[in-house]
Amino acid sequence: MWNLCTDPRSHQAGGTEHLASLCSTPFSAEQVCAFRSPALAAVATAGLGLGVGKSDADAISLVRLALDLGVNFFDTAEAYGTEDVLGRALIGVSRERLVISSKSRILDPNGKPLPRDTVVSNLEQSLRRLGLERIDVFQLHAVQLKHYDYVLSELVPALQQQRQQGKIGHLGISETPPRDPEQAMLTRALDDSCWEVMMLAFHMMNQGPRDTIFPRTLARGIGTLLMFVVRNIFSRADALRDTIGQLVRKGELPEALQHESDPLGFLIHEGGASSLTDAAYRFARHEPGADVVLFGTGDQHHLRRNVESLLRPPLPVRDCDRLRSLFGRLRGVGLVSPEQTTTGIPLQSV
Ligand SMILES: NC(=O)c1ccc[n+]([C@@H]2O[C@H](COP(=O)([O-])OP(=O)(O)OC[C@H]3O[C@@H](n4cnc5c(N)ncnc54)[C@H](OP(=O)(O)O)[C@@H]3O)[C@@H](O)[C@H]2O)c1
């Protein structure tokens, strides 16, 4: 069972405070990955601000602050260039209640699939950079449908061997949302029993996984890591306006929405969300089938606010109903192209 966020001060000696009651028992990698815990606070370390002028020391402070705030799931990847700094930030931190996730690319810079030995060597290097003997969740990164059969026949058996040797806790796969807006790769991967964890895009205007992915991950006990919950669309007013304008022009949204100066303003009120990002993280965190809501930030103020959001109750039912009725049918929305990424994620990783 995945149980995270039990004790926000668990890395500090003598800490006793608890972050709400998100879950009840500590994660143990020896336990079966059943993923029936509520969602939790998780920070992703794609950028940690390193790509936008922050230093290693800033990144380490950010991770330490996240730990103080109760974050106990960190997602990184070979491609992000943050494994080393995350490893240094976690020196001396008890691993008992921490979950570390990382990923290997599956393609070389020319788009050619990597041989299995290279992927295994990537795992070894991730372990070394992170200073770990085992990575709790190891994922194949940004897999497209056209490479899936290769991944299944060539890479999975090699990684399963590594799992048997104890170097991997759980095997996972991440999609590449801008290139796979219909989530075809994950839909195919759900036919196979090897995956214990899936990383996918889900947000207020991209609710497709509610019908296509979550019923199957729930039925199979596959853990879900949600990405793209905010991205540009809910952190930049211009991106939201542009997206709504395009959808109105395509006839996918009512025209009235385009004329509203703040089309999602109905979410922000007393008893509702305090901001659009607050709404976005809470909407995802309370979605049945969402196990871990990732957020990417290099900003301490955003980190604090996001943890607060993830600990707040669900949005009012009326607001969720309106989000579902307005946007529930949309597919592939707000999945910015890699060229527009603002998270510092290398282009080939998304
Ligand atoms: N294919 C893949 O496997 C793949 C692809 C993409 C991402 N990921 C994973 O998913 C993680 C999350 O990435 P994401 O892009 O999906 O994260 P996200 O949380 O949806 O969006 C991050 C963006 O939102 C901004 N932001 C965060 N909190 C904010 C706040 N409170 N107010 C205003 N802006 C805020 C961040 O800027 P600031 O830095 O200024 O806060 C950043 O530009 C990544 O770190 C990575 O681990 C995986």
The ligand as an SDF file (V2000), in Angstrom:
LIG
                    3D

 48 52  0  0  0  0  0  0  0  0999 V2000
    6.6960   12.8710  -19.6490 N   0  0  0  0  0  0  0  0  0  0  0  0
    6.9700   12.9780  -18.3680 C   0  0  0  0  0  0  0  0  0  0  0  0
    7.3170   12.0070  -17.7440 O   0  0  0  0  0  0  0  0  0  0  0  0
    6.8100   14.2970  -17.6940 C   0  0  0  0  0  0  0  0  0  0  0  0
    6.5390   15.4620  -18.4350 C   0  0  0  0  0  0  0  0  0  0  0  0
    6.3510   16.6460  -17.7420 C   0  0  0  0  0  0  0  0  0  0  0  0
    6.4020   16.6620  -16.3520 C   0  0  0  0  0  0  0  0  0  0  0  0
    6.6770   15.5090  -15.6830 N   0  0  0  0  0  0  0  0  0  0  0  0
    6.7430   15.4740  -14.2130 C   0  0  0  0  0  0  0  0  0  0  0  0
    5.6730   16.2120  -13.6890 O   0  0  0  0  0  0  0  0  0  0  0  0
    6.2130   17.1750  -12.7850 C   0  0  0  0  0  0  0  0  0  0  0  0
    5.3060   18.3360  -12.6880 C   0  0  0  0  0  0  0  0  0  0  0  0
    5.4740   19.1420  -13.8540 O   0  0  0  0  0  0  0  0  0  0  0  0
    4.2560   19.9400  -14.4100 P   0  0  0  0  0  0  0  0  0  0  0  0
    4.7430   20.8600  -15.4340 O   0  0  0  0  0  0  0  0  0  0  0  0
    3.2290   18.9510  -14.7610 O   0  0  0  0  0  0  0  0  0  0  0  0
    3.8800   20.7650  -13.0760 O   0  0  0  0  0  0  0  0  0  0  0  0
    2.7320   21.7660  -12.7820 P   0  0  0  0  0  0  0  0  0  0  0  0
    2.7110   21.8850  -11.3010 O   0  0  0  0  0  0  0  0  0  0  0  0
    1.4820   21.4090  -13.4950 O   0  0  0  0  0  0  0  0  0  0  0  0
    3.2150   23.1520  -13.4630 O   0  0  0  0  0  0  0  0  0  0  0  0
    4.4030   23.7200  -13.1070 C   0  0  0  0  0  0  0  0  0  0  0  0
    4.3540   25.1820  -13.5710 C   0  0  0  0  0  0  0  0  0  0  0  0
    3.4060   25.8670  -12.7790 O   0  0  0  0  0  0  0  0  0  0  0  0
    4.0590   26.9260  -12.0680 C   0  0  0  0  0  0  0  0  0  0  0  0
    3.5270   26.9210  -10.7100 N   0  0  0  0  0  0  0  0  0  0  0  0
    3.5850   25.9340   -9.7920 C   0  0  0  0  0  0  0  0  0  0  0  0
    2.9640   26.3120   -8.6630 N   0  0  0  0  0  0  0  0  0  0  0  0
    2.4970   27.5680   -8.8720 C   0  0  0  0  0  0  0  0  0  0  0  0
    1.7710   28.4960   -8.0820 C   0  0  0  0  0  0  0  0  0  0  0  0
    1.3880   28.2210   -6.8340 N   0  0  0  0  0  0  0  0  0  0  0  0
    1.4380   29.6900   -8.6350 N   0  0  0  0  0  0  0  0  0  0  0  0
    1.7920   29.9980   -9.9060 C   0  0  0  0  0  0  0  0  0  0  0  0
    2.5010   29.1690  -10.6970 N   0  0  0  0  0  0  0  0  0  0  0  0
    2.8500   27.9610  -10.1940 C   0  0  0  0  0  0  0  0  0  0  0  0
    5.5230   26.6080  -12.0740 C   0  0  0  0  0  0  0  0  0  0  0  0
    6.3060   27.7960  -12.0670 O   0  0  0  0  0  0  0  0  0  0  0  0
    7.1980   28.2000  -10.7620 P   0  0  0  0  0  0  0  0  0  0  0  0
    8.4730   27.4380  -10.8590 O   0  0  0  0  0  0  0  0  0  0  0  0
    7.3520   29.6720  -10.9430 O   0  0  0  0  0  0  0  0  0  0  0  0
    6.4170   27.8480   -9.5410 O   0  0  0  0  0  0  0  0  0  0  0  0
    5.6790   25.8770  -13.4040 C   0  0  0  0  0  0  0  0  0  0  0  0
    5.8150   26.7910  -14.4590 O   0  0  0  0  0  0  0  0  0  0  0  0
    7.6010   17.4840  -13.3440 C   0  0  0  0  0  0  0  0  0  0  0  0
    8.4220   18.0940  -12.3850 O   0  0  0  0  0  0  0  0  0  0  0  0
    8.0350   16.0710  -13.6990 C   0  0  0  0  0  0  0  0  0  0  0  0
    8.4500   15.3840  -12.5550 O   0  0  0  0  0  0  0  0  0  0  0  0
    6.8720   14.3450  -16.3200 C   0  0  0  0  0  0  0  0  0  0  0  0
  1  2  1  0
  2  3  2  0
  2  4  1  0
  4  5  1  0
  4 48  2  0
  5  6  2  0
  6  7  1  0
  7  8  2  0
  8  9  1  0
  8 48  1  0
  9 10  1  0
  9 46  1  0
 10 11  1  0
 11 12  1  0
 11 44  1  0
 12 13  1  0
 13 14  1  0
 14 15  2  0
 14 16  1  0
 14 17  1  0
 17 18  1  0
 18 19  2  0
 18 20  1  0
 18 21  1  0
 21 22  1  0
 22 23  1  0
 23 24  1  0
 23 42  1  0
 24 25  1  0
 25 26  1  0
 25 36  1  0
 26 27  1  0
 26 35  1  0
 27 28  2  0
 28 29  1  0
 29 30  1  0
 29 35  2  0
 30 31  1  0
 30 32  2  0
 32 33  1  0
 33 34  2  0
 34 35  1  0
 36 37  1  0
 36 42  1  0
 37 38  1  0
 38 39  2  0
 38 40  1  0
 38 41  1  0
 42 43  1  0
 44 45  1  0
 44 46  1  0
 46 47  1  0
M  CHG  2   8   1  16  -1
M  END
$$$$
